[in-house]
Amino acid sequence: MGLFILRRLGVMILTALCLTFIVFWLTNLYPNLEKLAKTQGNFRMSDEAVSSYLGDRGYLQPMPVKFGQWLGVMPGWVTEKDDGKTFGRCFSEGTPEDERPTRCGILQGDWGFSTVFKDEVGSTLLTRLALTGKLMFWVLMLMVPSALIVGVLAGMREGSKLDRSLSTFSIATTATPEYVSGVIFIAVLASSKFGLSPILAEWGWIDGKTLFFGSATKAMDDANFWNFFLPVLTISLYGMGYIARMTRASMTEVMTAQYIRTARLKGVKFSDIVLKHALRNALIAPFTVIMLQIPWLLNGVVIVETLFNYKGFGWLLVQAASNNDIDLLLAVSVVSVVVVLVTQLISDIGYVYLNPRIRIS
């Protein structure tokens, strides 16, 4: 098992480096750098001024050199102007020579400076990650148990009315985009003129004008039930269908296995067959699907975060890409790659522990 984990870690690190280099290369193409120079300087800058700006800040170095400096394995660039002023990647102008670090990259904990937020990339990234992490936690708490229950109930008796009803529900939730279900929920539950809220307010069942809040901005500071439920429900319903359908398919396959038939012939209660014999084996396959939902929750909730004005990691990704914030975009990409690879590793390890046949072999 230890050798398996080491091999997977080696492959994971190599894959992360390759993917990160591709993103680094794409973000450091000259048109992007030219746009960065004009955004930070002047849109009327001449080509010579753009080249001077980029050259002074190390952007015109060979790509492997820049990548090594960004990682922190190579010394950072240093520029000395004609007037004697010296600045570099790792220190600002006026820093005493004995206080100038040689390397400053990802390995040293320096993620760069955000040109959009005018702040350190590391602090900005941690703030938005924490907000999306809070959202992901409550989504998983609602989505995973609900999807497993729906899938198990549907798969216990294949072809029954309950199976057809729950399968239709699972397909409908998966086929409905988040921006559609989100708008419907806002109109029905968070509008003071339409839906249930005016009726409930007229009957005196709610104190405010709406049952829920259509914006989750306040949830960034106080994630209470009323201003956090709609985005959680919107994301959960969309992701629930995948897990439920996989659970249903796995449960259906397990219920037709030979040992289940033997248990039935021996007169074992149907509830005991499901809970003691079928359930654990049926949950092996959905475990991988559940782990795959975590990268999707990290990057794929951009629409929901925008719809409910929740400024998390997905919103940060859009801001970095649309404003050509190179350091921030690279940091977001690295975190996304690492999350995908780590969840894959956890999924593989968990699958080995859950499946005794793989563990024995």
C-alpha atoms as a printed R data frame, in Angstrom:
    type eleno elety resid chain resno       x       y       z
1   ATOM     1    CA   MET     A     1   0.000   0.000   0.000
2   ATOM     2    CA   GLY     A     2   2.831   2.374   0.839
3   ATOM     3    CA   LEU     A     3   4.523   1.730  -2.491
4   ATOM     4    CA   PHE     A     4   1.221   2.372  -4.261
5   ATOM     5    CA   ILE     A     5   0.851   5.752  -2.535
6   ATOM     6    CA   LEU     A     6   4.450   6.730  -3.343
7   ATOM     7    CA   ARG     A     7   3.978   5.878  -6.992
8   ATOM     8    CA   ARG     A     8   0.754   7.837  -7.137
9   ATOM     9    CA   LEU     A     9   2.424  10.805  -5.443
10  ATOM    10    CA   GLY     A    10   5.252  10.737  -7.986
11  ATOM    11    CA   VAL     A    11   2.821  10.679 -10.888
12  ATOM    12    CA   MET     A    12   0.769  13.407  -9.232
13  ATOM    13    CA   ILE     A    13   3.767  15.745  -8.803
14  ATOM    14    CA   LEU     A    14   4.915  15.178 -12.379
15  ATOM    15    CA   THR     A    15   1.409  15.786 -13.718
16  ATOM    16    CA   ALA     A    16   1.062  18.942 -11.617
17  ATOM    17    CA   LEU     A    17   4.347  20.311 -12.967
18  ATOM    18    CA   CYS     A    18   3.380  19.588 -16.581
19  ATOM    19    CA   LEU     A    19  -0.084  21.103 -16.270
20  ATOM    20    CA   THR     A    20   1.247  24.110 -14.383
21  ATOM    21    CA   PHE     A    21   3.901  24.733 -17.031
22  ATOM    22    CA   ILE     A    22   1.246  24.656 -19.758
23  ATOM    23    CA   VAL     A    23  -0.842  27.233 -17.899
24  ATOM    24    CA   PHE     A    24   2.280  29.308 -17.220
25  ATOM    25    CA   TRP     A    25   3.205  29.221 -20.909
26  ATOM    26    CA   LEU     A    26  -0.290  30.244 -22.029
27  ATOM    27    CA   THR     A    27  -0.545  33.128 -19.569
28  ATOM    28    CA   ASN     A    28   2.926  34.396 -20.523
29  ATOM    29    CA   LEU     A    29   2.292  34.624 -24.258
30  ATOM    30    CA   TYR     A    30   3.331  38.008 -25.599
31  ATOM    31    CA   PRO     A    31  -0.211  39.322 -26.347
32  ATOM    32    CA   ASN     A    32  -1.128  38.749 -22.696
33  ATOM    33    CA   LEU     A    33   2.069  40.423 -21.532
34  ATOM    34    CA   GLU     A    34   1.456  43.367 -23.860
35  ATOM    35    CA   LYS     A    35  -2.046  43.778 -22.473
36  ATOM    36    CA   LEU     A    36  -0.640  43.617 -18.940
37  ATOM    37    CA   ALA     A    37   1.911  46.343 -19.693
38  ATOM    38    CA   LYS     A    38  -0.711  48.665 -21.175
39  ATOM    39    CA   THR     A    39  -3.130  47.992 -18.331
40  ATOM    40    CA   GLN     A    40  -0.537  48.813 -15.694
41  ATOM    41    CA   GLY     A    41   1.005  51.647 -17.681
42  ATOM    42    CA   ASN     A    42  -0.812  53.422 -20.484
43  ATOM    43    CA   PHE     A    43  -2.978  52.036 -23.271
44  ATOM    44    CA   ARG     A    44  -1.239  54.447 -25.644
45  ATOM    45    CA   MET     A    45   2.188  53.042 -24.877
46  ATOM    46    CA   SER     A    46   4.412  52.540 -27.904
47  ATOM    47    CA   ASP     A    47   5.877  49.147 -28.755
48  ATOM    48    CA   GLU     A    48   9.253  50.296 -27.464
49  ATOM    49    CA   ALA     A    49   7.739  51.382 -24.152
50  ATOM    50    CA   VAL     A    50   5.938  48.049 -23.821
51  ATOM    51    CA   SER     A    51   9.171  46.135 -24.470
52  ATOM    52    CA   SER     A    52  11.013  48.299 -21.951
53  ATOM    53    CA   TYR     A    53   8.332  47.745 -19.306
54  ATOM    54    CA   LEU     A    54   8.308  43.977 -19.836
55  ATOM    55    CA   GLY     A    55  12.079  43.706 -20.052
56  ATOM    56    CA   ASP     A    56  12.616  45.612 -16.805
57  ATOM    57    CA   ARG     A    57  10.285  43.199 -15.003
58  ATOM    58    CA   GLY     A    58  11.729  39.958 -16.341
59  ATOM    59    CA   TYR     A    59   8.836  39.035 -18.640
60  ATOM    60    CA   LEU     A    60  11.025  38.766 -21.756
61  ATOM    61    CA   GLN     A    61  13.329  36.094 -20.333
62  ATOM    62    CA   PRO     A    62  13.239  32.553 -21.760
63  ATOM    63    CA   MET     A    63  10.166  30.630 -20.658
64  ATOM    64    CA   PRO     A    64  12.042  27.930 -18.659
65  ATOM    65    CA   VAL     A    65  13.907  30.648 -16.753
66  ATOM    66    CA   LYS     A    66  10.715  32.486 -15.880
67  ATOM    67    CA   PHE     A    67   9.057  29.250 -14.829
68  ATOM    68    CA   GLY     A    68  12.003  28.380 -12.586
69  ATOM    69    CA   GLN     A    69  11.895  31.816 -10.985
70  ATOM    70    CA   TRP     A    70   8.157  31.537 -10.441
71  ATOM    71    CA   LEU     A    71   8.615  28.136  -8.782
72  ATOM    72    CA   GLY     A    72  11.466  29.510  -6.681
73  ATOM    73    CA   VAL     A    73  14.175  27.121  -7.854
74  ATOM    74    CA   MET     A    74  16.117  29.825  -9.745
75  ATOM    75    CA   PRO     A    75  17.313  33.274  -8.624
76  ATOM    76    CA   GLY     A    76  14.856  36.046  -9.366
77  ATOM    77    CA   TRP     A    77  15.549  38.718 -11.974
78  ATOM    78    CA   VAL     A    78  17.273  41.966 -10.982
79  ATOM    79    CA   THR     A    79  17.023  45.223 -12.965
80  ATOM    80    CA   GLU     A    80  19.390  48.151 -12.550
81  ATOM    81    CA   LYS     A    81  18.260  51.377 -14.237
82  ATOM    82    CA   ASP     A    82  20.523  54.004 -15.724
83  ATOM    83    CA   ASP     A    83  19.795  56.351 -12.814
84  ATOM    84    CA   GLY     A    84  21.205  53.786 -10.377
85  ATOM    85    CA   LYS     A    85  17.870  52.536  -9.058
86  ATOM    86    CA   THR     A    86  17.758  48.748  -8.545
87  ATOM    87    CA   PHE     A    87  14.747  46.529  -8.056
88  ATOM    88    CA   GLY     A    88  13.984  42.870  -8.665
89  ATOM    89    CA   ARG     A    89  11.490  40.097  -8.445
90  ATOM    90    CA   CYS     A    90  12.302  39.424  -4.808
91  ATOM    91    CA   PHE     A    91  12.782  42.955  -3.508
92  ATOM    92    CA   SER     A    92  11.501  46.451  -4.145
93  ATOM    93    CA   GLU     A    93  13.419  49.608  -4.891
94  ATOM    94    CA   GLY     A    94  15.328  50.928  -1.907
95  ATOM    95    CA   THR     A    95  15.753  47.563  -0.158
96  ATOM    96    CA   PRO     A    96  19.225  47.288   1.429
97  ATOM    97    CA   GLU     A    97  21.490  44.902  -0.425
98  ATOM    98    CA   ASP     A    98  21.988  42.598   2.572
99  ATOM    99    CA   GLU     A    99  18.191  42.204   2.922
100 ATOM   100    CA   ARG     A   100  17.511  41.176  -0.668
101 ATOM   101    CA   PRO     A   101  16.453  37.510  -0.968
102 ATOM   102    CA   THR     A   102  17.800  35.572  -3.925
103 ATOM   103    CA   ARG     A   103  14.822  33.312  -4.588
104 ATOM   104    CA   CYS     A   104  11.145  34.067  -4.111
105 ATOM   105    CA   GLY     A   105   8.619  31.731  -5.652
106 ATOM   106    CA   ILE     A   106   5.957  29.185  -4.861
107 ATOM   107    CA   LEU     A   107   8.373  27.046  -2.871
108 ATOM   108    CA   GLN     A   108   9.191  30.056  -0.678
109 ATOM   109    CA   GLY     A   109   5.499  30.869  -0.178
110 ATOM   110    CA   ASP     A   110   5.538  33.923  -2.457
111 ATOM   111    CA   TRP     A   111   2.589  33.731  -4.903
112 ATOM   112    CA   GLY     A   112   3.170  37.178  -6.370
113 ATOM   113    CA   PHE     A   113   1.134  40.384  -6.388
114 ATOM   114    CA   SER     A   114  -2.393  40.791  -7.733
115 ATOM   115    CA   THR     A   115  -2.720  43.678 -10.202
116 ATOM   116    CA   VAL     A   116  -6.521  43.664  -9.813
117 ATOM   117    CA   PHE     A   117  -6.904  43.579  -6.020
118 ATOM   118    CA   LYS     A   118  -3.631  45.405  -5.313
119 ATOM   119    CA   ASP     A   119  -2.762  42.860  -2.650
120 ATOM   120    CA   GLU     A   120  -0.656  39.767  -2.107
121 ATOM   121    CA   VAL     A   121  -1.983  36.831  -4.126
122 ATOM   122    CA   GLY     A   122  -1.603  34.439  -1.195
123 ATOM   123    CA   SER     A   123  -3.886  36.362   1.170
124 ATOM   124    CA   THR     A   124  -6.459  37.025  -1.560
125 ATOM   125    CA   LEU     A   125  -6.486  33.358  -2.538
126 ATOM   126    CA   LEU     A   126  -6.885  32.111   1.037
127 ATOM   127    CA   THR     A   127  -9.813  34.457   1.674
128 ATOM   128    CA   ARG     A   128 -11.756  33.288  -1.388
129 ATOM   129    CA   LEU     A   129 -10.853  29.648  -0.818
130 ATOM   130    CA   ALA     A   130 -12.247  29.843   2.708
131 ATOM   131    CA   LEU     A   131 -15.531  31.255   1.401
132 ATOM   132    CA   THR     A   132 -15.914  28.557  -1.244
133 ATOM   133    CA   GLY     A   133 -14.832  25.911   1.274
134 ATOM   134    CA   LYS     A   134 -17.686  26.980   3.528
135 ATOM   135    CA   LEU     A   135 -20.103  26.706   0.617
136 ATOM   136    CA   MET     A   136 -18.681  23.323  -0.447
137 ATOM   137    CA   PHE     A   137 -19.047  21.919   3.064
138 ATOM   138    CA   TRP     A   138 -22.773  22.614   3.304
139 ATOM   139    CA   VAL     A   139 -23.359  21.489  -0.278
140 ATOM   140    CA   LEU     A   140 -21.698  18.142   0.458
141 ATOM   141    CA   MET     A   141 -23.672  17.804   3.696
142 ATOM   142    CA   LEU     A   142 -26.923  18.150   1.737
143 ATOM   143    CA   MET     A   143 -25.993  16.609  -1.611
144 ATOM   144    CA   VAL     A   144 -24.200  13.388  -0.674
145 ATOM   145    CA   PRO     A   145 -26.664  11.883   1.871
146 ATOM   146    CA   SER     A   146 -29.665  12.887  -0.247
147 ATOM   147    CA   ALA     A   147 -28.155  11.415  -3.423
148 ATOM   148    CA   LEU     A   148 -27.204   8.154  -1.692
149 ATOM   149    CA   ILE     A   149 -30.673   7.744  -0.213
150 ATOM   150    CA   VAL     A   150 -32.326   8.405  -3.585
151 ATOM   151    CA   GLY     A   151 -29.960   6.008  -5.377
152 ATOM   152    CA   VAL     A   152 -30.319   3.212  -2.841
153 ATOM   153    CA   LEU     A   153 -34.127   3.464  -2.760
154 ATOM   154    CA   ALA     A   154 -34.281   3.459  -6.561
155 ATOM   155    CA   GLY     A   155 -31.918   0.515  -6.920
156 ATOM   156    CA   MET     A   156 -33.496  -1.765  -4.301
157 ATOM   157    CA   ARG     A   157 -36.340  -2.766  -6.612
158 ATOM   158    CA   GLU     A   158 -35.397  -2.221 -10.235
159 ATOM   159    CA   GLY     A   159 -38.326  -1.314 -12.481
160 ATOM   160    CA   SER     A   160 -40.729  -0.439  -9.669
161 ATOM   161    CA   LYS     A   161 -42.764   2.779  -9.542
162 ATOM   162    CA   LEU     A   162 -40.415   4.136  -6.892
163 ATOM   163    CA   ASP     A   163 -37.417   3.370  -9.111
164 ATOM   164    CA   ARG     A   164 -38.941   5.102 -12.130
165 ATOM   165    CA   SER     A   165 -40.003   8.137 -10.091
166 ATOM   166    CA   LEU     A   166 -36.639   8.640  -8.388
167 ATOM   167    CA   SER     A   167 -34.709   7.980 -11.618
168 ATOM   168    CA   THR     A   168 -36.805  10.612 -13.407
169 ATOM   169    CA   PHE     A   169 -36.117  13.037 -10.583
170 ATOM   170    CA   SER     A   170 -32.348  12.351 -10.783
171 ATOM   171    CA   ILE     A   171 -32.256  12.884 -14.544
172 ATOM   172    CA   ALA     A   172 -34.311  16.081 -14.237
173 ATOM   173    CA   THR     A   173 -31.967  17.598 -11.634
174 ATOM   174    CA   THR     A   174 -28.896  16.767 -13.712
175 ATOM   175    CA   ALA     A   175 -30.450  18.087 -16.926
176 ATOM   176    CA   THR     A   176 -31.439  21.409 -15.365
177 ATOM   177    CA   PRO     A   177 -28.547  23.934 -15.401
178 ATOM   178    CA   GLU     A   178 -27.725  25.772 -12.197
179 ATOM   179    CA   TYR     A   179 -28.622  29.165 -13.638
180 ATOM   180    CA   VAL     A   180 -32.115  27.888 -14.491
181 ATOM   181    CA   SER     A   181 -32.853  26.270 -11.133
182 ATOM   182    CA   GLY     A   182 -31.245  29.211  -9.331
183 ATOM   183    CA   VAL     A   183 -33.469  31.737 -11.089
184 ATOM   184    CA   ILE     A   184 -36.539  29.568 -10.383
185 ATOM   185    CA   PHE     A   185 -35.682  29.359  -6.689
186 ATOM   186    CA   ILE     A   186 -35.151  33.107  -6.481
187 ATOM   187    CA   ALA     A   187 -38.468  33.783  -8.224
188 ATOM   188    CA   VAL     A   188 -40.438  31.288  -6.140
189 ATOM   189    CA   LEU     A   189 -38.801  31.633  -2.722
190 ATOM   190    CA   ALA     A   190 -36.954  34.966  -2.643
191 ATOM   191    CA   SER     A   191 -39.199  37.401  -4.517
192 ATOM   192    CA   SER     A   192 -41.451  39.847  -2.688
193 ATOM   193    CA   LYS     A   193 -43.837  40.071  -5.665
194 ATOM   194    CA   PHE     A   194 -44.005  36.529  -7.033
195 ATOM   195    CA   GLY     A   195 -44.005  32.959  -5.746
196 ATOM   196    CA   LEU     A   196 -44.631  31.833  -2.183
197 ATOM   197    CA   SER     A   197 -43.190  34.763  -0.261
198 ATOM   198    CA   PRO     A   198 -46.070  37.251  -0.857
199 ATOM   199    CA   ILE     A   199 -48.617  34.580   0.080
200 ATOM   200    CA   LEU     A   200 -46.765  33.581   3.260
201 ATOM   201    CA   ALA     A   201 -46.264  37.231   4.203
202 ATOM   202    CA   GLU     A   202 -49.971  37.938   3.709
203 ATOM   203    CA   TRP     A   203 -50.901  34.985   5.915
204 ATOM   204    CA   GLY     A   204 -48.450  36.191   8.553
205 ATOM   205    CA   TRP     A   205 -46.294  33.052   8.425
206 ATOM   206    CA   ILE     A   206 -43.053  34.989   7.814
207 ATOM   207    CA   ASP     A   207 -41.813  38.187   9.435
208 ATOM   208    CA   GLY     A   208 -39.990  39.719   6.458
209 ATOM   209    CA   LYS     A   209 -41.001  40.263   2.854
210 ATOM   210    CA   THR     A   210 -39.388  37.089   1.524
211 ATOM   211    CA   LEU     A   211 -38.931  33.544   2.777
212 ATOM   212    CA   PHE     A   212 -35.252  33.443   1.743
213 ATOM   213    CA   PHE     A   213 -32.738  36.027   0.541
214 ATOM   214    CA   GLY     A   214 -31.975  36.115  -3.178
215 ATOM   215    CA   SER     A   215 -28.419  37.279  -2.492
216 ATOM   216    CA   ALA     A   216 -25.795  35.376  -0.549
217 ATOM   217    CA   THR     A   217 -23.499  38.360  -0.012
218 ATOM   218    CA   LYS     A   218 -24.243  38.429   3.712
219 ATOM   219    CA   ALA     A   219 -23.390  34.727   3.877
220 ATOM   220    CA   MET     A   220 -19.741  35.654   3.284
221 ATOM   221    CA   ASP     A   221 -19.716  36.973   6.870
222 ATOM   222    CA   ASP     A   222 -22.639  35.125   8.449
223 ATOM   223    CA   ALA     A   223 -23.631  31.875   6.740
224 ATOM   224    CA   ASN     A   224 -27.031  31.534   8.385
225 ATOM   225    CA   PHE     A   225 -29.812  29.382   6.972
226 ATOM   226    CA   TRP     A   226 -31.827  32.153   5.326
227 ATOM   227    CA   ASN     A   227 -29.140  33.770   3.177
228 ATOM   228    CA   PHE     A   228 -27.207  30.580   2.450
229 ATOM   229    CA   PHE     A   229 -29.865  27.979   1.674
230 ATOM   230    CA   LEU     A   230 -30.704  28.880  -1.926
231 ATOM   231    CA   PRO     A   231 -27.159  28.666  -3.371
232 ATOM   232    CA   VAL     A   232 -26.565  25.450  -1.411
233 ATOM   233    CA   LEU     A   233 -29.836  23.977  -2.702
234 ATOM   234    CA   THR     A   234 -29.101  25.056  -6.279
235 ATOM   235    CA   ILE     A   235 -25.678  23.405  -6.387
236 ATOM   236    CA   SER     A   236 -26.798  20.326  -4.468
237 ATOM   237    CA   LEU     A   237 -29.674  19.540  -6.800
238 ATOM   238    CA   TYR     A   238 -27.467  19.756  -9.876
239 ATOM   239    CA   GLY     A   239 -24.768  17.474  -8.482
240 ATOM   240    CA   MET     A   240 -27.162  15.099  -6.773
241 ATOM   241    CA   GLY     A   241 -28.300  13.471 -10.010
242 ATOM   242    CA   TYR     A   242 -24.862  12.121 -10.937
243 ATOM   243    CA   ILE     A   243 -24.304  10.481  -7.562
244 ATOM   244    CA   ALA     A   244 -27.863   9.151  -7.347
245 ATOM   245    CA   ARG     A   245 -27.740   7.565 -10.795
246 ATOM   246    CA   MET     A   246 -24.382   5.920 -10.120
247 ATOM   247    CA   THR     A   247 -25.639   4.650  -6.753
248 ATOM   248    CA   ARG     A   248 -28.795   3.313  -8.359
249 ATOM   249    CA   ALA     A   249 -26.841   1.469 -11.072
250 ATOM   250    CA   SER     A   250 -24.433   0.000  -8.504
251 ATOM   251    CA   MET     A   251 -27.271  -0.989  -6.174
252 ATOM   252    CA   THR     A   252 -29.170  -2.657  -9.020
253 ATOM   253    CA   GLU     A   253 -26.097  -4.688  -9.962
254 ATOM   254    CA   VAL     A   254 -25.475  -5.774  -6.382
255 ATOM   255    CA   MET     A   255 -29.101  -6.823  -5.836
256 ATOM   256    CA   THR     A   256 -28.817  -9.308  -8.734
257 ATOM   257    CA   ALA     A   257 -25.616 -10.886  -7.384
258 ATOM   258    CA   GLN     A   258 -25.544 -14.554  -6.491
259 ATOM   259    CA   TYR     A   259 -24.966 -14.048  -2.744
260 ATOM   260    CA   ILE     A   260 -28.039 -11.782  -2.568
261 ATOM   261    CA   ARG     A   261 -30.142 -14.454  -4.250
262 ATOM   262    CA   THR     A   262 -28.813 -17.018  -1.789
263 ATOM   263    CA   ALA     A   263 -29.726 -14.782   1.153
264 ATOM   264    CA   ARG     A   264 -33.249 -14.398  -0.214
265 ATOM   265    CA   LEU     A   265 -33.643 -18.149  -0.645
266 ATOM   266    CA   LYS     A   266 -32.588 -18.645   2.980
267 ATOM   267    CA   GLY     A   267 -35.409 -16.360   4.081
268 ATOM   268    CA   VAL     A   268 -33.319 -13.376   5.250
269 ATOM   269    CA   LYS     A   269 -35.385 -10.210   5.682
270 ATOM   270    CA   PHE     A   270 -35.249  -7.843   2.723
271 ATOM   271    CA   SER     A   271 -34.234  -4.935   4.964
272 ATOM   272    CA   ASP     A   272 -31.348  -6.994   6.391
273 ATOM   273    CA   ILE     A   273 -30.247  -7.974   2.885
274 ATOM   274    CA   VAL     A   274 -30.104  -4.309   1.860
275 ATOM   275    CA   LEU     A   275 -28.455  -2.933   4.997
276 ATOM   276    CA   LYS     A   276 -26.072  -5.770   5.906
277 ATOM   277    CA   HIS     A   277 -25.122  -7.274   2.550
278 ATOM   278    CA   ALA     A   278 -25.852  -4.991  -0.397
279 ATOM   279    CA   LEU     A   279 -25.312  -1.451   0.879
280 ATOM   280    CA   ARG     A   280 -21.558  -1.515   1.455
281 ATOM   281    CA   ASN     A   281 -20.778  -3.087  -1.920
282 ATOM   282    CA   ALA     A   282 -23.185  -0.723  -3.651
283 ATOM   283    CA   LEU     A   283 -21.392   2.334  -2.231
284 ATOM   284    CA   ILE     A   284 -17.977   1.451  -3.701
285 ATOM   285    CA   ALA     A   285 -18.630   2.909  -7.153
286 ATOM   286    CA   PRO     A   286 -20.394   6.131  -5.961
287 ATOM   287    CA   PHE     A   287 -17.379   6.936  -3.761
288 ATOM   288    CA   THR     A   288 -15.340   7.842  -6.866
289 ATOM   289    CA   VAL     A   289 -18.158  10.004  -8.212
290 ATOM   290    CA   ILE     A   290 -18.451  11.812  -4.878
291 ATOM   291    CA   MET     A   291 -14.734  12.592  -4.874
292 ATOM   292    CA   LEU     A   292 -15.015  13.947  -8.433
293 ATOM   293    CA   GLN     A   293 -17.612  16.437  -7.234
294 ATOM   294    CA   ILE     A   294 -15.043  18.286  -5.104
295 ATOM   295    CA   PRO     A   295 -13.031  19.766  -8.038
296 ATOM   296    CA   TRP     A   296 -16.324  20.626  -9.720
297 ATOM   297    CA   LEU     A   297 -17.521  22.395  -6.584
298 ATOM   298    CA   LEU     A   298 -14.287  24.377  -6.441
299 ATOM   299    CA   ASN     A   299 -14.305  25.665 -10.029
300 ATOM   300    CA   GLY     A   300 -17.721  24.859 -11.442
301 ATOM   301    CA   VAL     A   301 -19.839  27.010  -9.147
302 ATOM   302    CA   VAL     A   302 -18.907  30.228 -10.936
303 ATOM   303    CA   ILE     A   303 -22.431  30.704 -12.265
304 ATOM   304    CA   VAL     A   304 -24.046  30.148  -8.873
305 ATOM   305    CA   GLU     A   305 -21.573  32.440  -7.109
306 ATOM   306    CA   THR     A   306 -22.263  35.124  -9.701
307 ATOM   307    CA   LEU     A   307 -26.030  34.604  -9.581
308 ATOM   308    CA   PHE     A   308 -26.183  34.915  -5.800
309 ATOM   309    CA   ASN     A   309 -23.353  37.487  -5.610
310 ATOM   310    CA   TYR     A   310 -21.159  35.207  -3.526
311 ATOM   311    CA   LYS     A   311 -17.518  36.151  -4.066
312 ATOM   312    CA   GLY     A   312 -15.695  32.871  -3.644
313 ATOM   313    CA   PHE     A   313 -13.025  30.944  -5.527
314 ATOM   314    CA   GLY     A   314 -15.014  30.651  -8.751
315 ATOM   315    CA   TRP     A   315 -15.664  34.384  -8.766
316 ATOM   316    CA   LEU     A   316 -11.943  34.968  -8.176
317 ATOM   317    CA   LEU     A   317 -11.097  32.793 -11.193
318 ATOM   318    CA   VAL     A   318 -13.350  34.907 -13.417
319 ATOM   319    CA   GLN     A   319 -11.812  38.133 -12.117
320 ATOM   320    CA   ALA     A   320  -8.275  36.888 -12.692
321 ATOM   321    CA   ALA     A   321  -8.990  35.686 -16.242
322 ATOM   322    CA   SER     A   322 -11.044  38.682 -17.360
323 ATOM   323    CA   ASN     A   323  -8.548  41.231 -15.994
324 ATOM   324    CA   ASN     A   324  -5.417  39.383 -17.158
325 ATOM   325    CA   ASP     A   325  -4.067  39.169 -13.621
326 ATOM   326    CA   ILE     A   326  -1.231  36.752 -14.416
327 ATOM   327    CA   ASP     A   327   0.042  35.969 -10.910
328 ATOM   328    CA   LEU     A   328  -3.468  35.494  -9.553
329 ATOM   329    CA   LEU     A   329  -4.521  33.359 -12.509
330 ATOM   330    CA   LEU     A   330  -1.473  31.143 -12.073
331 ATOM   331    CA   ALA     A   331  -2.176  30.717  -8.356
332 ATOM   332    CA   VAL     A   332  -5.809  29.810  -9.010
333 ATOM   333    CA   SER     A   333  -4.712  27.305 -11.654
334 ATOM   334    CA   VAL     A   334  -2.178  25.669  -9.343
335 ATOM   335    CA   VAL     A   335  -4.760  25.261  -6.580
336 ATOM   336    CA   SER     A   336  -7.252  23.796  -9.060
337 ATOM   337    CA   VAL     A   337  -4.711  21.289 -10.386
338 ATOM   338    CA   VAL     A   338  -3.630  20.245  -6.892
339 ATOM   339    CA   VAL     A   339  -7.225  19.780  -5.720
340 ATOM   340    CA   VAL     A   340  -8.042  17.592  -8.745
341 ATOM   341    CA   LEU     A   341  -4.962  15.417  -8.264
342 ATOM   342    CA   VAL     A   342  -5.346  15.094  -4.485
343 ATOM   343    CA   THR     A   343  -9.001  14.087  -4.781
344 ATOM   344    CA   GLN     A   344  -8.010  11.508  -7.387
345 ATOM   345    CA   LEU     A   345  -5.397  10.113  -4.996
346 ATOM   346    CA   ILE     A   346  -7.886   9.960  -2.129
347 ATOM   347    CA   SER     A   347 -10.385   8.315  -4.460
348 ATOM   348    CA   ASP     A   348  -7.896   5.606  -5.472
349 ATOM   349    CA   ILE     A   349  -6.851   4.916  -1.882
350 ATOM   350    CA   GLY     A   350 -10.437   4.852  -0.673
351 ATOM   351    CA   TYR     A   351 -11.447   2.505  -3.485
352 ATOM   352    CA   VAL     A   352  -8.718   0.077  -2.457
353 ATOM   353    CA   TYR     A   353  -9.910   0.088   1.151
354 ATOM   354    CA   LEU     A   354 -13.578  -0.254   0.226
355 ATOM   355    CA   ASN     A   355 -13.067  -3.058  -2.302
356 ATOM   356    CA   PRO     A   356 -11.583  -6.130  -0.554
357 ATOM   357    CA   ARG     A   357 -10.904  -7.879  -3.869
358 ATOM   358    CA   ILE     A   358  -8.489  -5.147  -4.924
359 ATOM   359    CA   ARG     A   359  -6.887  -5.093  -1.469
360 ATOM   360    CA   ILE     A   360  -6.269  -8.857  -1.497
361 ATOM   361    CA   SER     A   361  -4.798  -8.793  -5.003
